[in-house]
């Protein structure tokens, strides 16, 4: 097939994302191996704790994934809207879904003054795309709003909710282990095990220590992964609409008006942060540090800085501008 | 979209399916026999033009591209319109009994766009019909699915469509034409040029 294409994959982003996921997997494997190793060394059968943590962690992750659309809508206080209630919104989503050949998600509006949008759901059939009143009232042009919606639809297409749920499983299990180990230490766990082996007394603090370290590492990796996936959604969205400039201007309008928003709204929105268009909660204020240097807030945030997102979108602008430029690389 | 693409957060552009468009002329005959709807002779191709280039440039580019096909013997009287959702429509007008020529034109427009890298940007093709009482009907071809669906607008302002008519058309054409089985994808095109 010699048909020309105007799309080019971002190899660098793919590599960085793969590396992050590989590291997460590696940490998980190392974690399990270490726990098993500790248990064998201590000749104890504290395995029950780990099995319970895995079941609890996996179970809660599965439930939050399965009901993610309902949970998110309820948490945001959002209401599903029909095409007649929100004709423009539906028309834009219709067209984007037709262009991308994907199932149309349900469309909802949340009565929040903070301008934002999110998409969630366990699969494409059960996903929901939610836009806040603040976003609609921002006076975005059709093309800017379309950019926002294309970004959210890309999250659905990339199955970001599923990917991030699986990715956070490790952190959930590690956190549960810390808690279980702490409680069993408190409530006579030591007394029970004291009889059979001296090593057992060390076991629980050791598991706690390992879990805390694993939790910290996986937390950072998950945040990193989340930022990469935001960039990926920006990219796919811009390529779908063929209009990165509109997404850039939407991003700057949304970020610009976020600073004037009262804090109650921000706190209420915090649990949904990971799937938002723009971060609702900022750890240290500002947009992830204006400078190019290393910043702690940049390391912890779920979204890349505005500067970074605009920089990446500007690259796409250039790609789209040079007709025939990225085409010759034989992609498929 | 594959597992790996989802995992890596990338989207492959969806290439359009073009050939099924040639089912239209025979469908038009069937439609007239069963429901009395006749083609108005106008049809349109809707696609998303990339930004950066001024609209006039795209217009010229498409004109130029279509003129290069002039050796096929058909001059293409194509009108270029931009709608309020920033999509570009290429409208071709023929006489109502020239369905074959219309479809050939539309196909020429499509393949020109695809050959020049606009394939993933193609949204739909629309062919308009009317009946004696001036009811409007469009057969919309959905490129990415390779399927058709009927769209019968009743009232643009109130966004009402004649679902009964649409299902009737599906009944008439469903045997010989690939009608989109998923009705949630029969998206409306209010105020579409050429309808």
Interface residues (C-beta under 8 A of the other chain):
Chain A: X3 X4 X5 X6 X7 X9 X10 X13 X14 X17 X18 X21 X83 X84 X87 X91 X92 X94 X95 X97 X98 X99 X100 X101 X103 X104 X142 X143 X146 X154 X157 X158 X159 X160 X162 X163 X228 X229 X232 X233 X235 X236 X239 X240 X241 X242 X243 X244 X245 X246 X317 X320 X321 X323 X324 X327
Chain B: X1 X5 X6 X7 X8 X9 X10 X11 X12 X13 X14 X15 X48 X49 X50 X51 X52 X84 X85 X86 X87 X114 X115 X116 X117 X118 X119 X120 X121 X123 X124 X142 X144 X145 X159 X184 X185 X187 X188 X190
